[in-house]
Amino acid sequence: MRYTILLHYTEETDETLGEEVMAEGQRAFSAYAQALHQAGVLLSGEVLQPSTSTTTLTTVDGELRIQDGPYADTKDQLGGTFVIDVPDLDVALEWARQAPAVAWGAVEVRPGATYVRDGGWEPNA
């Protein structure tokens, strides 16, 4: 079963964190990704650019609106994701517990409903 581990945390920069802390975080995420890969459960992972580079599309009263910046007005932003394929929620939670971001933000685990394979939709089972 596919699960997406969503990493929510306060956005920081090299300047606000400092080079050493940023490098430590990058090492922790690299080690986490490597552990997922070595276990054979990692399907994909992605660190997102800062929310300031976001463009959000919504429809209001039938009219498309395009907005610079994130839709959510909050300090914590979605910072990255890992998509894993594991037998069940308990195993997904065990991997999520090991995500470095759990020490400074929220880590959400959400099962996928469907996914695209070879151009067609597949049920997540």
HELIX and SHEET records of a PDB file:
HELIX    1   1 ASP A   14  LEU A   17  1                                   4    
HELIX    2   2 GLU A   19  GLN A   38  1                                  20    
HELIX    3   3 SER A   51  SER A   53  5                                   3    
HELIX    4   4 LEU A   89  ARG A   97  1                                   9    
HELIX    5   5 PRO A  100  ALA A  103  5                                   4    
SHEET    1   A 4 LEU A  42  VAL A  47  0                                        
SHEET    2   A 4 ASP A  76  ASP A  85 -1                                        
SHEET    3   A 4 ARG A   2  THR A  10 -1                                        
SHEET    4   A 4 GLY A 105  PRO A 111 -1                                        
SHEET    1   B 2 THR A  55  VAL A  60  0                                        
SHEET    2   B 2 GLU A  63  ASP A  68 -1                                        
SHEET    1   C 2 THR A 114  ARG A 117  0                                        
SHEET    2   C 2 GLY A 120  PRO A 123 -1                                        
END                                                                             
